[in-house]
Amino acid sequence: MRYLTMERTPEPALRSPVVVMAFTGWNDAANAASNAARFVVRRLGARRFASIASEPFYAFTETRPSVRLDSSGERQLTWPGNEFYYARTPGEGPDYVIGIGAEPNLRWRTFTEECMDLFNTLDVSMVVSLGALIGEASHRRPIGVTGSAADPELAKQLDLQRSRYEGPTGIVGILHYALQEAKLPSASLWATVPHYITGEQCPPATLAVLERLQRLLGTSFELDELEGASDRFRDQLDTTIAGDPQMRSYLERLEGALAEAEAEEAAADPLPEATDLVGDIEEFLRGNSEDA
């Protein structure tokens, strides 16, 4: 591991850990995926134990460092990067590793090798990536979350779609390919954020990701606080839309189109296979991302 620093040595002894990973950037609409990963870190009391150096993997003119003022008014500089946290769980269930960071701009092969080396060192049992994309959805409906896995048996076991996407990909696709080659089980969850939500937060999307992750992992994260934040978010959005006749009209048309599409799908015989939103995400790359 050339660029990964173990901040705790020796590495923590974990029981068949499951890795949950989220990358900020194009695959993290409204920060729904990265916020879900951070929520897991807080709820599990996870501790940071490793990080990947930023210098080799980022073009800082594209993924910029950030400056903030601390409580004493001093400027603090934060570089983009990736950090890993661990949490032990009681009982016989697996422990957890949570990886959070910015999608790298450069040297994807090397970055993936660093991640795979860490997974092998920790004897990881499964990797789950989280993502979120902008799509045609309504905040008045449950946020959709699509899950996929390359391995058909794992997809069936976890009630996921088998990924059939072909075409350009991003770091999530590269990482899952490496996991597939290593025969390490992996899955991917993606939430659809309503495209008219332009802010940096969407609590309902974060909640939807965590609810699906709970079912996949067979665990519970105590989501009451986030459920309350989601209700307030929807109420505030409804209040804003109520004062905008054009937006009200658009939302009515959108919900009508969504209901019609659902009815057509339900009436189809035989029932068509559910759309793999990961493919939609990758299509987005064709026009919005250069080959790394």
PELINLIN-V296103 format. One record per residue. N is the residue number from 1. PHI is phi in whole degrees, 0 to 359 (NA if undefined). NEAR is the number of other C-alpha atoms within 10 Angstrom. Layout:
n;phi;near
N;PHI;NEAR
N;PHI;NEAR
This chain:
n;phi;near
1;NA;15
2;279;11
3;245;17
4;264;18
5;255;14
6;274;17
7;278;12
8;232;11
9;235;9
10;291;8
11;299;13
12;298;13
13;278;12
14;240;18
15;263;17
16;42;15
17;296;24
18;261;25
19;263;21
20;245;25
21;236;24
22;218;28
23;248;25
24;284;22
25;123;17
26;299;20
27;266;28
28;220;24
29;303;28
30;55;26
31;56;26
32;295;31
33;285;31
34;294;26
35;294;23
36;296;25
37;295;24
38;294;17
39;299;18
40;298;20
41;302;23
42;292;12
43;295;14
44;271;15
45;62;13
46;291;18
47;244;16
48;291;18
49;223;18
50;203;20
51;208;19
52;254;22
53;302;18
54;275;18
55;307;13
56;285;14
57;245;20
58;231;20
59;268;14
60;290;13
61;283;7
62;256;8
63;248;16
64;273;12
65;297;12
66;234;10
67;240;11
68;220;11
69;259;10
70;279;9
71;297;7
72;264;6
73;87;8
74;278;9
75;284;11
76;238;10
77;256;10
78;240;11
79;270;16
80;295;22
81;179;20
82;227;21
83;237;19
84;237;23
85;236;20
86;233;24
87;215;20
88;269;19
89;242;14
90;287;7
91;80;7
92;257;7
93;287;15
94;287;19
95;279;20
96;231;26
97;235;26
98;243;25
99;250;24
100;226;22
101;177;19
102;278;22
103;301;24
104;292;23
105;270;18
106;229;15
107;52;12
108;296;17
109;300;13
110;295;15
111;300;23
112;296;19
113;298;16
114;298;16
115;297;19
116;295;19
117;299;14
118;296;18
119;300;20
120;293;12
121;299;11
122;273;18
123;55;16
124;294;22
125;263;18
126;196;19
127;237;22
128;239;22
129;262;24
130;245;25
131;208;31
132;209;31
133;226;25
134;281;19
135;204;17
136;280;14
137;210;19
138;241;20
139;290;21
140;276;13
141;248;11
142;302;12
143;293;19
144;281;19
145;231;20
146;256;21
147;243;28
148;217;25
149;211;24
150;286;21
151;279;18
152;296;14
153;292;12
154;295;17
155;301;19
156;292;13
157;297;10
158;262;16
159;59;14
160;241;21
161;277;23
162;276;18
163;294;20
164;239;11
165;292;17
166;228;9
167;139;9
168;301;15
169;220;20
170;242;20
171;296;18
172;297;18
173;296;16
174;297;15
175;296;21
176;293;22
177;295;16
178;298;16
179;295;21
180;296;15
181;298;9
182;275;11
183;58;11
184;258;19
185;304;19
186;210;24
187;215;25
188;224;24
189;241;23
190;228;28
191;263;31
192;256;24
193;267;28
194;308;22
195;291;15
196;271;14
197;272;15
198;255;12
199;282;9
200;275;11
201;228;15
202;212;22
203;307;23
204;299;25
205;289;30
206;299;27
207;299;25
208;298;23
209;299;28
210;292;28
211;297;17
212;290;18
213;295;23
214;304;13
215;295;12
216;294;17
217;271;13
218;69;9
219;223;11
220;221;12
221;245;14
222;54;11
223;261;14
224;305;10
225;298;9
226;289;16
227;297;16
228;296;12
229;296;16
230;293;20
231;298;13
232;295;14
233;298;17
234;295;16
235;298;13
236;296;12
237;293;14
238;298;14
239;297;11
240;296;12
241;293;15
242;300;12
243;268;10
244;233;10
245;304;10
246;295;10
247;291;14
248;300;15
249;296;11
250;298;11
251;295;18
252;297;12
253;295;12
254;297;15
255;294;17
256;296;12
257;294;13
258;294;16
259;296;12
260;295;12
261;297;12
262;295;11
263;295;11
264;295;12
265;293;15
266;294;12
267;275;11
268;296;9
269;221;8
270;282;8
271;297;10
272;290;10
273;294;8
274;300;9
275;295;11
276;273;18
277;296;24
278;299;24
279;297;16
280;299;13
281;298;21
282;293;20
283;301;16
284;301;16
285;295;17
286;303;13
287;252;8
288;229;10
289;219;13
290;280;10
291;292;11
292;269;12
